[in-house]
């Protein structure tokens, strides 16, 4: 592999990052919903109200906020190394599970007719 990653390795990486983004989007939605519920509940309490459960709820809101930030950062585009385009036939593209929507702005291959 002196010339860089092979087509199969790049396809595996592309599919991995696609699944990771989908999972990150799902968990972002779950954490955002939890944070909204906790923030609404905290905003409806009196300012001077203190109890151990109040502090537990504040801690849970902080954890939900941190998780939301983590998954939001995973949704950012990843840095790609400049690798040469690889030639692939439509049959190979189907076999590797590649689609045009997975490729984004910078395709990793050119399709041979």
Secondary structure, 3 states (H helix, E strand, C coil): CCCCCCHHHHHHHHHHHHHHHHHHHHHHHHHHHHHHHHHHHHHCCCCCCCCHHHHHHHHHHHHHHHHHHHHHHHCCCCCCCCCCCEEEEHHHHHHHCCCHHHHCCCCCEEEEC
